[in-house]
Amino acid sequence: MTEAIPNQQLLIGIDDTDNLESRGTGYHARSLGAAITENGWGSCRVITRHQLLKSPLVPFTSHNSAACVRVQTDSSQIQAINDYCLEYLQQNSAQGADAGLCIAWEQAIPLEIHQFGFVCKQQLVKQLQAWELAEKYQINLYGLTGDKDGVIGALAAVGLQASGSDGRMLWLQGMREQAEQTVKLGVLLDQTGIDLVQSIEGQVLTNPDLDIAMGPWPRAIWLGGQATLIVEPDLENPHGWQVAAKDYLRQF
């Protein structure tokens, strides 16, 4: 028997699971992450949203975004996770959806799949391209419902998160509880999944006593392979900072 390798990063990409009346792909991604953690198959680290091409040529429900769940686990759990994700999406994807699922170890995702993800943000991509890449690199890719076009976004989401430089957090440990709070930087780094806090200009904040006003929409982004909170000076507190404006964060 092959010995299980501990603490690997498993990426689970999903796309096109919803319709206009159903819960969105983000909800399903959070449900998968929670179930994997609760069943002891691994620990959900982050869940990211990835914006793909918005064009009349691309059929999508509302925004054409895909999601990726990052799980810390080991190889002994891969079959249970794989089976659960397949069953969950087959049972819970909305009527008329073209659900796709991709499951891959981060270390096995090559640069070509990173690039595929960025291409999907800029231009129309055919389903065949996703299948060919998955076969070439032995990536687990599944078309589950409808015409299966969701495989494009599922593979793209995995590639984009693996690149370390794309995505906004749909879920991060402890972040929702911080909404509308003013939190010390040190507390934020200790009690949430935030790895780094930096200004819009790129200044990394290090003083643990700095005040961070979280506001109603505290979303981190995936930047440099880290959960990064972008902040700007708090005009009401000369010694504090606030989470960057919602309109600014929506670009990620």
DAMO-V657645 format. One record per pair of residues at least 4 apart in sequence whose ideal C-beta (glycine too) atoms are under 6 Angstrom apart, sorted by the first residue. I is the first residue (numbers start at 1). J is the second residue. D is the distance in Angstrom with one decimal. If there is no record, write none. Layout:
i->I j->J d->D
i->I j->J d->D
//
This chain:
i->4 j->74 d->4.4
i->4 j->75 d->4.8
i->4 j->76 d->3.7
i->5 j->74 d->5.8
i->5 j->75 d->5.2
i->6 j->74 d->4.6
i->7 j->72 d->5.9
i->8 j->105 d->5.7
i->9 j->106 d->4.1
i->10 j->71 d->4.5
i->10 j->73 d->5.3
i->10 j->105 d->5.9
i->11 j->68 d->5.6
i->11 j->70 d->5.9
i->11 j->104 d->5.6
i->11 j->106 d->5.5
i->11 j->158 d->4.7
i->11 j->161 d->5.7
i->12 j->69 d->4.2
i->12 j->103 d->5.3
i->13 j->68 d->4.8
i->13 j->102 d->4.0
i->13 j->154 d->4.0
i->13 j->157 d->3.6
i->13 j->158 d->4.0
i->14 j->29 d->5.9
i->14 j->67 d->5.5
i->14 j->101 d->5.6
i->14 j->154 d->5.6
i->15 j->66 d->3.9
i->15 j->100 d->5.0
i->15 j->150 d->4.2
i->15 j->153 d->2.8
i->15 j->154 d->4.7
i->16 j->97 d->5.5
i->16 j->98 d->4.5
i->16 j->99 d->5.6
i->16 j->150 d->3.3
i->17 j->25 d->4.9
i->17 j->28 d->5.0
i->17 j->93 d->4.4
i->17 j->97 d->5.4
i->17 j->99 d->4.7
i->18 j->22 d->4.6
i->18 j->24 d->5.0
i->18 j->25 d->5.6
i->18 j->61 d->5.4
i->18 j->94 d->4.9
i->18 j->97 d->5.9
i->19 j->94 d->4.2
i->19 j->96 d->5.0
i->19 j->97 d->6.0
i->22 j->94 d->3.6
i->23 j->27 d->4.0
i->25 j->67 d->5.2
i->26 j->67 d->5.8
i->26 j->170 d->4.6
i->29 j->47 d->5.0
i->29 j->67 d->3.8
i->29 j->69 d->5.4
i->29 j->170 d->6.0
i->30 j->171 d->5.1
i->32 j->69 d->5.6
i->32 j->85 d->6.0
i->33 j->44 d->3.6
i->33 j->47 d->5.4
i->33 j->69 d->4.7
i->34 j->38 d->6.0
i->35 j->39 d->6.0
i->36 j->41 d->4.9
i->36 j->42 d->5.3
i->36 j->44 d->5.9
i->36 j->71 d->5.6
i->36 j->81 d->5.9
i->37 j->43 d->5.7
i->37 j->44 d->4.9
i->41 j->77 d->4.4
i->41 j->80 d->5.2
i->41 j->81 d->5.2
i->42 j->71 d->4.2
i->42 j->72 d->5.8
i->42 j->73 d->2.9
i->42 j->77 d->5.7
i->43 j->72 d->4.7
i->44 j->71 d->5.6
i->45 j->70 d->4.5
i->45 j->72 d->5.6
i->46 j->70 d->4.8
i->46 j->172 d->5.5
i->46 j->227 d->5.6
i->47 j->69 d->5.1
i->47 j->170 d->4.4
i->47 j->171 d->4.0
i->48 j->68 d->5.0
i->48 j->161 d->5.3
i->48 j->167 d->3.3
i->48 j->222 d->5.1
i->49 j->65 d->5.2
i->49 j->67 d->5.7
i->49 j->168 d->5.1
i->49 j->170 d->4.9
i->50 j->66 d->5.1
i->50 j->157 d->4.9
i->50 j->160 d->4.7
i->50 j->166 d->5.9
i->50 j->167 d->5.1
i->51 j->65 d->5.2
i->52 j->64 d->4.8
i->52 j->120 d->4.9
i->52 j->121 d->5.7
i->52 j->153 d->5.8
i->53 j->58 d->5.6
i->54 j->64 d->5.3
i->57 j->124 d->5.3
i->58 j->64 d->5.9
i->60 j->64 d->3.7
i->66 j->153 d->3.5
i->66 j->156 d->5.9
i->66 j->157 d->3.9
i->68 j->157 d->4.1
i->68 j->158 d->5.8
i->68 j->161 d->4.2
i->73 j->77 d->4.7
i->77 j->81 d->5.7
i->78 j->82 d->5.9
i->82 j->103 d->5.7
i->84 j->88 d->5.9
i->85 j->101 d->5.8
i->88 j->92 d->5.7
i->89 j->93 d->5.2
i->89 j->99 d->5.2
i->89 j->101 d->5.7
i->89 j->144 d->5.3
i->90 j->144 d->5.5
i->93 j->97 d->4.5
i->93 j->99 d->4.0
i->93 j->145 d->5.1
i->97 j->145 d->5.5
i->97 j->146 d->5.9
i->98 j->146 d->3.6
i->98 j->147 d->5.0
i->98 j->148 d->5.7
i->98 j->149 d->4.4
i->98 j->150 d->4.8
i->99 j->144 d->4.3
i->99 j->145 d->4.5
i->99 j->150 d->4.7
i->100 j->143 d->5.6
i->100 j->150 d->2.9
i->100 j->151 d->3.7
i->100 j->154 d->3.8
i->101 j->142 d->4.4
i->101 j->154 d->5.5
i->102 j->141 d->5.0
i->102 j->154 d->4.0
i->102 j->155 d->4.9
i->102 j->158 d->4.8
i->103 j->140 d->4.5
i->104 j->108 d->5.7
i->104 j->109 d->5.5
i->104 j->139 d->4.8
i->104 j->158 d->5.5
i->106 j->162 d->5.4
i->109 j->113 d->5.1
i->109 j->162 d->4.2
i->110 j->137 d->5.8
i->113 j->133 d->6.0
i->113 j->159 d->4.0
i->114 j->159 d->4.9
i->114 j->162 d->6.0
i->114 j->163 d->4.1
i->116 j->133 d->5.8
i->116 j->159 d->5.3
i->117 j->156 d->4.2
i->117 j->159 d->3.3
i->117 j->160 d->3.7
i->120 j->125 d->5.2
i->120 j->156 d->4.0
i->125 j->129 d->5.5
i->125 j->152 d->5.5
i->127 j->149 d->5.6
i->127 j->152 d->5.9
i->130 j->151 d->4.8
i->130 j->152 d->4.9
i->130 j->155 d->4.7
i->134 j->139 d->4.3
i->134 j->141 d->3.8
i->141 j->151 d->5.4
i->141 j->155 d->5.9
i->143 j->148 d->2.7
i->143 j->151 d->4.8
i->150 j->154 d->5.8
i->160 j->166 d->4.1
i->161 j->167 d->5.7
i->164 j->224 d->5.8
i->164 j->225 d->3.5
i->167 j->222 d->4.0
i->168 j->219 d->5.5
i->168 j->221 d->5.3
i->168 j->252 d->4.4
i->169 j->219 d->5.6
i->169 j->220 d->4.5
i->172 j->193 d->4.3
i->172 j->220 d->5.6
i->172 j->227 d->5.5
i->173 j->192 d->5.8
i->173 j->193 d->3.8
i->174 j->191 d->5.4
i->174 j->192 d->3.6
i->175 j->192 d->5.5
i->175 j->218 d->5.9
i->178 j->183 d->5.7
i->178 j->214 d->4.7
i->178 j->218 d->5.7
i->179 j->214 d->5.9
i->179 j->216 d->5.8
i->179 j->218 d->5.7
i->180 j->216 d->5.9
i->181 j->214 d->5.2
i->182 j->211 d->5.4
i->182 j->213 d->4.9
i->183 j->187 d->5.3
i->183 j->188 d->4.9
i->183 j->212 d->5.3
i->184 j->209 d->6.0
i->185 j->205 d->5.8
i->185 j->208 d->5.3
i->185 j->210 d->4.4
i->185 j->212 d->5.8
i->186 j->208 d->2.8
i->187 j->191 d->5.6
i->188 j->192 d->5.7
i->188 j->194 d->5.6
i->188 j->212 d->5.8
i->189 j->194 d->5.9
i->193 j->227 d->5.3
i->194 j->220 d->6.0
i->194 j->227 d->5.5
i->194 j->229 d->5.2
i->195 j->226 d->3.9
i->195 j->227 d->4.9
i->196 j->226 d->5.1
i->196 j->228 d->4.7
i->197 j->205 d->4.6
i->197 j->229 d->4.7
i->198 j->202 d->6.0
i->198 j->204 d->4.7
i->199 j->203 d->4.2
i->199 j->231 d->5.9
i->200 j->230 d->6.0
i->200 j->232 d->5.5
i->200 j->244 d->5.9
i->205 j->210 d->5.8
i->211 j->237 d->5.9
i->211 j->240 d->3.6
i->212 j->241 d->5.3
i->213 j->234 d->5.3
i->213 j->242 d->4.0
i->214 j->218 d->4.2
i->214 j->243 d->5.6
i->215 j->243 d->4.9
i->217 j->246 d->4.8
i->218 j->243 d->4.9
i->219 j->249 d->5.1
i->220 j->227 d->4.8
i->220 j->228 d->5.9
i->220 j->229 d->4.8
i->221 j->228 d->5.5
i->221 j->252 d->4.4
i->223 j->228 d->4.2
i->230 j->244 d->4.4
i->231 j->241 d->4.2
i->231 j->243 d->5.8
i->232 j->244 d->5.2
i->234 j->240 d->4.2
i->234 j->241 d->5.4
i->234 j->242 d->4.2
i->244 j->248 d->4.6
i->244 j->249 d->5.7
//
